[in-house]
C-alpha cells in the first residue's frame, strides 16, 4: 500500500451498492486476510484515527464472508490513512497553562 494513490475521504461515495452480503463463499485465506486488515483498522481507529470509525464499523460487519469489493474498500481506507499520515490536530493553549478540560464527576443518587 506504500505506492497507493492517497484518498481524501475514508470511503468513496456510492459505496451502498458494495455493502451487501456476499452470496458466494470466500476462501479461508481471503477471510483471514480481510479479518487481519479489519483488525488492524479497528486498532488504528481506537488509538489515533476516530475519523475512520464509520467506515471501519460498516466493513467489520462482513468479516465472516467478505467479498472482493469489501477488501477493495478496506484498502481504500488504508489509502486514506496513507494520504493523511502527516495531518494532525495541534492545540495552542491560552498562555503557558496549555489546554484546559472540565468534567462533572459528581455522582448523585
N, CA, C and O of each residue as an XYZ file, in Angstrom:
436
protein
N       0.813     -1.199      0.000
C       0.000      0.000      0.000
C       0.857      1.264      0.000
O       0.314      2.366     -0.085
N       2.169      1.135      0.092
C       3.019      2.323      0.119
C       2.986      3.084     -1.204
O       3.256      4.285     -1.223
N       2.663      2.419     -2.301
C       2.596      3.073     -3.603
C       1.178      3.467     -3.998
O       0.958      3.928     -5.119
N       0.219      3.294     -3.103
C      -1.183      3.586     -3.431
C      -1.408      5.083     -3.560
O      -0.770      5.880     -2.872
N      -2.315      5.455     -4.444
C      -2.701      6.852     -4.548
C      -3.488      7.229     -3.298
O      -4.386      6.490     -2.894
N      -3.172      8.359     -2.680
C      -3.883      8.722     -1.449
C      -5.346      9.067     -1.725
O      -5.685      9.648     -2.757
N      -6.191      8.696     -0.783
C      -7.618      9.021     -0.870
C      -7.896     10.195      0.055
O      -7.194     10.389      1.048
N      -8.915     10.973     -0.267
C      -9.215     12.168      0.514
C     -10.389     11.980      1.470
O     -10.677     12.860      2.281
N     -11.056     10.850      1.379
C     -12.173     10.533      2.279
C     -12.001      9.095      2.756
O     -11.375      8.292      2.063
N     -12.547      8.749      3.934
C     -12.418      7.368      4.417
C     -13.114      6.340      3.527
O     -12.655      5.202      3.429
N     -14.210      6.722      2.880
C     -14.903      5.840      1.936
C     -15.323      6.646      0.716
O     -15.630      7.832      0.836
N     -15.340      6.019     -0.457
C     -15.803      6.736     -1.644
C     -17.321      6.897     -1.615
O     -18.014      6.181     -0.892
N     -17.823      7.820     -2.390
C     -19.275      7.986     -2.472
C     -19.869      6.827     -3.266
O     -19.208      6.258     -4.135
N     -21.100      6.485     -2.968
C     -21.782      5.423     -3.682
C     -21.396      4.018     -3.270
O     -21.526      3.090     -4.067
N     -20.928      3.837     -2.051
C     -20.494      2.503     -1.620
C     -21.649      1.599     -1.228
O     -21.447      0.406     -1.003
N     -22.860      2.145     -1.142
C     -24.001      1.356     -0.695
C     -24.196      0.100     -1.544
O     -24.656     -0.926     -1.043
N     -23.850      0.181     -2.815
C     -24.040     -0.988     -3.673
C     -23.036     -2.098     -3.358
O     -23.269     -3.253     -3.712
N     -21.927     -1.766     -2.698
C     -20.921     -2.764     -2.348
C     -21.095     -3.300     -0.935
O     -20.548     -4.351     -0.603
N     -21.842     -2.599     -0.108
C     -22.026     -3.034      1.273
C     -23.252     -3.934      1.384
O     -24.238     -3.597      2.039
N     -23.163     -5.064      0.739
C     -24.227     -6.067      0.763
C     -23.608     -7.419      1.090
O     -22.406     -7.631      0.926
N     -24.448     -8.316      1.551
C     -23.984     -9.658      1.897
C     -23.447    -10.358      0.654
O     -24.058    -10.315     -0.414
N     -22.300    -11.000      0.812
C     -21.674    -11.740     -0.283
C     -22.366    -13.094     -0.399
O     -22.372    -13.865      0.561
N     -22.945    -13.394     -1.554
C     -23.723    -14.620     -1.739
C     -22.844    -15.853     -1.950
O     -23.267    -16.972     -1.657
N     -21.642    -15.659     -2.449
C     -20.737    -16.791     -2.626
C     -19.958    -17.005     -1.336
O     -20.121    -16.246     -0.381
N     -19.121    -18.021     -1.302
C     -18.311    -18.285     -0.118
C     -16.856    -17.905     -0.407
O     -16.248    -18.416     -1.348
N     -16.313    -17.013      0.402
C     -14.907    -16.616      0.260
C     -14.011    -17.732      0.779
O     -14.411    -18.497      1.657
N     -12.823    -17.822      0.248
C     -11.883    -18.846      0.712
C     -11.385    -18.493      2.108
O     -11.439    -17.338      2.530
N     -10.906    -19.496      2.804
C     -10.426    -19.297      4.176
C      -9.262    -18.304      4.220
O      -9.158    -17.516      5.160
N      -8.399    -18.337      3.222
C      -7.256    -17.414      3.210
C      -7.707    -15.969      2.985
O      -7.139    -15.044      3.565
N      -8.725    -15.776      2.147
C      -9.233    -14.420      1.917
C      -9.982    -13.897      3.135
O      -9.905    -12.711      3.455
N     -10.697    -14.774      3.808
C     -11.378    -14.374      5.045
C     -10.350    -13.960      6.092
O     -10.507    -12.933      6.752
N      -9.306    -14.758      6.241
C      -8.261    -14.463      7.227
C      -7.558    -13.145      6.902
O      -7.301    -12.342      7.799
N      -7.249    -12.921      5.637
C      -6.585    -11.675      5.238
C      -7.479    -10.470      5.515
O      -7.007     -9.445      6.009
N      -8.761    -10.590      5.201
C      -9.706     -9.496      5.446
C      -9.834     -9.226      6.941
O      -9.854     -8.071      7.366
N      -9.920    -10.287      7.736
C     -10.021    -10.122      9.185
C      -8.780     -9.441      9.760
O      -8.887     -8.650     10.697
N      -7.619     -9.739      9.212
C      -6.395     -9.094      9.678
C      -6.397     -7.601      9.347
O      -6.001     -6.779     10.173
N      -6.839     -7.257      8.147
C      -6.892     -5.843      7.756
C      -7.898     -5.096      8.620
O      -7.601     -4.010      9.118
N      -9.084     -5.664      8.804
C     -10.115     -5.017      9.618
C      -9.660     -4.908     11.068
O      -9.896     -3.883     11.709
N      -9.020     -5.934     11.594
C      -8.492     -5.874     12.960
C      -7.471     -4.761     13.122
O      -7.476     -4.049     14.127
N      -6.611     -4.612     12.153
C      -5.622     -3.529     12.192
C      -6.295     -2.165     12.108
O      -5.911     -1.231     12.812
N      -7.291     -2.056     11.253
C      -8.016     -0.782     11.131
C      -8.777     -0.450     12.418
O      -8.849      0.714     12.813
N      -9.341     -1.463     13.067
C     -10.020     -1.223     14.345
C      -9.041     -0.702     15.391
O      -9.367      0.202     16.160
N      -7.847     -1.273     15.415
C      -6.820     -0.821     16.361
C      -6.425      0.629     16.074
O      -6.309      1.439     16.994
N      -6.222      0.946     14.814
C      -5.857      2.316     14.424
C      -6.988      3.280     14.759
O      -6.753      4.386     15.244
N      -8.211      2.850     14.496
C      -9.381      3.684     14.772
C      -9.473      4.038     16.242
O      -9.725      5.194     16.583
N      -9.278      3.083     17.103
C      -9.395      3.326     18.544
C      -8.255      4.208     19.043
O      -8.467      5.088     19.876
N      -7.054      3.973     18.536
C      -5.892      4.672     19.056
C      -5.672      6.070     18.522
O      -5.339      6.978     19.284
N      -5.852      6.260     17.224
C      -5.434      7.540     16.658
C      -6.375      8.152     15.640
O      -6.369      9.372     15.474
N      -7.171      7.370     14.961
C      -7.965      7.895     13.842
C      -9.456      7.641     14.034
O     -10.009      6.694     13.475
N     -10.089      8.476     14.814
C     -11.530      8.339     15.004
C     -12.306      8.649     13.734
O     -13.472      8.275     13.618
N     -11.684      9.318     12.794
C     -12.357      9.698     11.548
C     -12.689      8.504     10.649
O     -13.488      8.642      9.724
N     -12.098      7.354     10.900
C     -12.402      6.177     10.089
C     -13.409      5.255     10.769
O     -13.701      4.179     10.246
N     -13.942      5.646     11.912
C     -14.841      4.781     12.682
C     -16.053      4.321     11.883
O     -16.380      3.134     11.882
N     -16.713      5.238     11.213
C     -17.909      4.889     10.438
C     -17.569      3.858      9.367
O     -18.259      2.848      9.228
N     -16.519      4.112      8.621
C     -16.143      3.224      7.519
C     -15.747      1.841      8.030
O     -16.187      0.828      7.486
N     -14.925      1.797      9.065
C     -14.447      0.516      9.576
C     -15.584     -0.282     10.201
O     -15.652     -1.499     10.028
N     -16.474      0.387     10.924
C     -17.579     -0.347     11.548
C     -18.498     -0.973     10.497
O     -19.032     -2.060     10.718
N     -18.687     -0.309      9.370
C     -19.503     -0.906      8.312
C     -18.797     -2.097      7.664
O     -19.432     -3.115      7.389
N     -17.519     -1.981      7.424
C     -16.796     -3.091      6.806
C     -16.601     -4.260      7.766
O     -16.481     -5.405      7.328
N     -16.568     -3.989      9.052
C     -16.391     -5.053     10.048
C     -17.591     -5.992     10.090
O     -17.478     -7.104     10.607
N     -18.713     -5.578      9.570
C     -19.901     -6.431      9.555
C     -19.757     -7.622      8.606
O     -20.562     -8.551      8.653
N     -18.752     -7.599      7.761
C     -18.602     -8.627      6.736
C     -17.363     -9.503      6.947
O     -16.883    -10.117      5.994
N     -16.841     -9.573      8.166
C     -15.606    -10.327      8.402
C     -15.788    -11.841      8.265
O     -14.809    -12.554      8.049
N     -17.003    -12.339      8.384
C     -17.192    -13.788      8.278
C     -17.212    -14.274      6.823
O     -16.924    -15.441      6.560
N     -17.547    -13.397      5.887
C     -17.566    -13.777      4.480
C     -17.437    -12.527      3.601
O     -18.430    -12.066      3.037
N     -16.231    -11.978      3.481
C     -16.049    -10.741      2.706
C     -16.005    -11.002      1.205
O     -15.536    -12.043      0.746
N     -16.501    -10.037      0.468
C     -16.415    -10.104     -0.994
C     -15.133     -9.395     -1.441
O     -14.508     -8.693     -0.646
N     -14.742     -9.569     -2.682
C     -13.583     -8.813     -3.183
C     -13.792     -7.295     -3.086
O     -12.831     -6.553     -2.882
N     -15.030     -6.834     -3.230
C     -15.318     -5.405     -3.111
C     -15.102     -4.910     -1.680
O     -14.658     -3.781     -1.475
N     -15.416     -5.753     -0.691
C     -15.170     -5.376      0.700
C     -13.672     -5.177      0.936
O     -13.266     -4.231      1.611
N     -12.863     -6.061      0.383
C     -11.411     -5.922      0.537
C     -10.917     -4.673     -0.180
O     -10.015     -4.000      0.318
N     -11.480     -4.352     -1.327
C     -11.081     -3.130     -2.027
C     -11.415     -1.896     -1.188
O     -10.637     -0.943     -1.150
N     -12.551     -1.909     -0.525
C     -12.930     -0.781      0.328
C     -12.020     -0.684      1.543
O     -11.689      0.417      1.983
N     -11.611     -1.828      2.092
C     -10.669     -1.805      3.210
C      -9.334     -1.213      2.753
O      -8.707     -0.456      3.495
N      -8.905     -1.548      1.558
C      -7.669     -0.979      1.018
C      -7.832      0.511      0.728
O      -6.869      1.271      0.816
N      -9.044      0.924      0.385
C      -9.314      2.344      0.181
C      -9.099      3.109      1.490
O      -8.546      4.209      1.484
N      -9.534      2.528      2.606
C      -9.311      3.166      3.909
C      -7.818      3.255      4.195
O      -7.347      4.257      4.734
N      -7.072      2.216      3.839
C      -5.613      2.260      4.013
C      -4.996      3.369      3.163
O      -4.065      4.043      3.603
N      -5.508      3.561      1.956
C      -5.016      4.650      1.100
C      -5.349      6.004      1.722
O      -4.558      6.943      1.631
N      -6.520      6.104      2.355
C      -6.888      7.344      3.056
C      -5.908      7.602      4.200
O      -5.443      8.727      4.382
N      -5.598      6.569      4.962
C      -4.645      6.736      6.065
C      -3.268      7.126      5.553
O      -2.578      7.937      6.169
N      -2.874      6.552      4.435
C      -1.586      6.903      3.837
C      -1.558      8.365      3.411
O      -0.543      9.045      3.563
N      -2.678      8.843      2.877
C      -2.749     10.227      2.416
C      -2.876     11.250      3.520
O      -2.619     12.433      3.297
N      -3.270     10.820      4.714
C      -3.450     11.753      5.826
C      -2.430     11.520      6.937
O      -2.629     11.984      8.060
N      -1.359     10.819      6.645
C      -0.369     10.475      7.675
C       0.305     11.699      8.287
O       0.717     11.658      9.446
N       0.422     12.777      7.534
C       1.113     13.956      8.057
C       0.143     15.036      8.538
O       0.555     16.174      8.759
N      -1.130     14.700      8.703
C      -2.111     15.642      9.241
C      -2.376     15.323     10.708
O      -2.438     14.153     11.087
N      -2.530     16.344     11.527
C      -2.810     16.146     12.944
C      -3.463     17.387     13.514
O      -3.476     18.448     12.890
N      -4.002     17.237     14.707
C      -4.549     18.380     15.435
C      -3.477     18.924     16.357
O      -2.760     18.163     17.007
N      -3.372     20.223     16.410
C      -2.391     20.861     17.279
C      -3.123     21.895     18.123
O      -3.780     22.789     17.590
N      -3.010     21.770     19.421
C      -3.668     22.706     20.327
C      -2.658     23.706     20.856
O      -1.695     23.327     21.522
N      -2.872     24.978     20.566
C      -2.074     26.040     21.159
C      -2.853     26.542     22.363
O      -3.906     27.160     22.209
N      -2.353     26.286     23.535
C      -3.052     26.692     24.742
C      -3.109     28.202     24.886
O      -2.387     28.933     24.209
N      -3.951     28.642     25.752
C      -4.081     30.075     26.029
C      -3.012     30.461     27.049
O      -3.283     30.474     28.250
N      -1.844     30.764     26.601
C      -0.757     31.124     27.506
C       0.061     29.907     27.907
O       0.090     28.902     27.197
N       0.722     30.009     29.049
C       1.599     28.935     29.496
C       0.841     27.746     30.077
O       1.399     26.654     30.190
N      -0.401     27.939     30.441
C      -1.130     26.888     31.122
C      -1.494     25.721     30.201
O      -1.636     24.593     30.672
N      -1.643     25.969     28.926
C      -1.974     24.912     27.989
C      -3.469     24.700     27.855
O      -4.252     25.634     28.033
N      -3.863     23.490     27.544
C      -5.247     23.147     27.288
C      -5.940     22.798     28.600
O      -5.396     22.052     29.414
N      -7.142     23.337     28.805
C      -7.938     23.029     29.994
C      -9.076     22.096     29.612
O      -9.637     22.199     28.521
N      -9.407     21.198     30.507
C     -10.553     20.321     30.318
C     -11.342     20.246     31.604
O     -10.766     20.273     32.691
N     -12.652     20.152     31.493
C     -13.524     20.087     32.654
C     -14.482     18.919     32.498
O     -14.862     18.559     31.384
N     -14.863     18.338     33.607
C     -15.893     17.295     33.574
C     -16.693     17.361     34.868
O     -16.207     17.865     35.880
N     -17.897     16.860     34.832
C     -18.741     16.786     36.008
C     -18.662     15.357     36.514
O     -19.258     14.450     35.935
N     -17.935     15.165     37.580
C     -17.741     13.815     38.086
C     -18.519     13.549     39.367
O     -18.239     12.580     40.072
N     -19.472     14.381     39.667
C     -20.248     14.148     40.877
C     -21.270     13.039     40.630
O     -21.916     12.983     39.584
N     -21.391     12.187     41.593
C     -22.359     11.079     41.492
C     -23.477     11.349     42.478
O     -23.260     11.369     43.690
N     -24.642     11.550     41.968
C     -25.794     11.781     42.824
C     -26.754     10.624     42.669
O     -27.055     10.195     41.555
N     -27.229     10.124     43.786
C     -28.199      9.016     43.753
C     -29.601      9.512     43.846
O     -30.540      8.715     43.833
